[in-house]
Amino acid sequence: MAQAAAATVAVGDDLEDLSVSSSESADHNHGAIGKKGGSISDKSEGYDSDSGDKSYKPPGDFDGDDLFYSDDDDLDAYFDRGLDKIEKEIEDSDPKKSNPGRRRTTTIVGGPAMPDCTGMDQSEKDNAMALYKVQRKAYVDQIRRQRLRKHVDPNTISVGLYTGCLHPTLRPMSEVEKYRLRVGHTFPDIEVLKLRVAEEANLRGISYHTTRSEIRQLRCYGYKFVVEANNTEYAQGFIVTVCSVRSGDDFSNMPTHANQFNVPQQRYYSPYKTSMVTPLIVKMIADNPGCTNKTLRGLLKQYGKDYAFTDSILQEARSASREMLFGSAEVNVRYVATVKKELEERGHIVRMEYTECRQTLKNIELIVLSEEML
C-alpha cells in the first residue's frame, strides 16, 4: 500500500480547509471539509463520495450542517429507554426484592377467580379488579381463620403444651405479681391472653389501648406498656412476642406506631371488661340477686384496684349474671307451654296468666306475704 503523499493545511480568518490525498484514493476526488466540519461532502451538490450515488439524500435526523445534536427528541428518547433499562436491571439485582421473573402463584387454592377484563374500558377494568381484590382478601382471611381454629387444640391443656397461665378467670393480684406474663408464653385462646394482659395493667394501675384483636394477632399499647402476640399455623396457639409491662422492663423495643399511647394520663379507665368480672360474682348473685355494688366491691377487692371496678361494670356484670342464672322474661315466656304441660303431668292444676313486669312483681309479693302469714 502506498504511503500518504502530501498533506496541506491552510488557515484563514473565517475558513479552515483540510485536504488529504493518497495514492490509494486516486480514483476519487475528495473535496474540502466545510467550515462547520463533521462530515465529508463532495464539491458537486447531491453527490455522495462514499457511495458514489448522486441521488443520495442525508437522513431526516440530520440538520443542514449534517450534525446529530444531543437535544434531538428521538435521541433523547433513545437515551431514556437505555437509562430505564439500566435502572430496571439495578432494581432487579436487589436480593431483598422479589424475583422479577417469578410467575404469579396462588397461595390458597379456590375462592373468587380473577375477572376477564377483555373488552372493558379502563374504568370498568379498575372497578372489576378492585372488587376482585376485596372478595379475594375476604376469602383468604376466612380460610386462614379456619386453619388457625383447627390448629388450636384446647383439649391439650393437661398435656402441658401451653406455657402461659390458663386460668379461665381473673386471678388475685398476689398471684399475678408472682407469675407474670412473659415473652414466649403460649395460649390456646385469645380471650385467656386478654385476661393476662388486663391483670398486668391492673397491677400497674394503668389502662391500655387494644389496636388489633383478632384470631391472628393481638396488639396492646399503653404508658410503658407493650404486649404483642401472634397466632400462626406453625406455632401452637398464640405466642407472646413482645412483653414489656412492668417497671424495669426493656421499653426500647416499643414499635413506632405505639409511641402515641406511651404518654402518662391524668385519669386511667378500667382495664377490665364486663365479661371478665361476671364469672367472679355469679355465685354471689345466685344467693343474693339484689346485692349492692358495695357488697360486690368487697368480694372483688383481691382481684383488682378500686378504679378497675366502676359502677357501670358492676351493674352490667350483675345483669349478665342474672340472665345467666335466671334467663330473661323475653326468653322464659317461650317455655310457658312446656312448663304448664310438665306441671299438669305431675298432678297440678295450672292456669296461665300473662301480666306486665310490675303487676307480676306485685303478685309475687302477695304470694310471699300469704305464705308468711300461714
Secondary structure, DSSP 8 states (H G I E B T S, - for coil): ---EEEEEEEE-SS-EEEEEEEGGGTTS------SS-SS---SSTT--TTT--TT----TTS-TT----TT-HHHHHHHHHHHHHHHHHHHHT-TTS--TT-----SS-SS------TT--HHHHHHHHHHHHHHHHHHHHHHHHHHHHHH--GGGGGGT---S---SS---HHHHHHS---TT-EES-HHHHHHHHHHHHHHHT--EEEEEESSSEEEEEETTEEEEEEE-TTSSSEEEEEEE-STTS--TT--GGGGGG-S--SS---S--HHHHHHHHHHHHHH-TT--HHHHHHHHGGGS-GGGS-HHHHHHHHHHHHHHHH--HHHHGGGHHHHHHHHHHTT---------HHHHHHHHHHHHHHHHH-
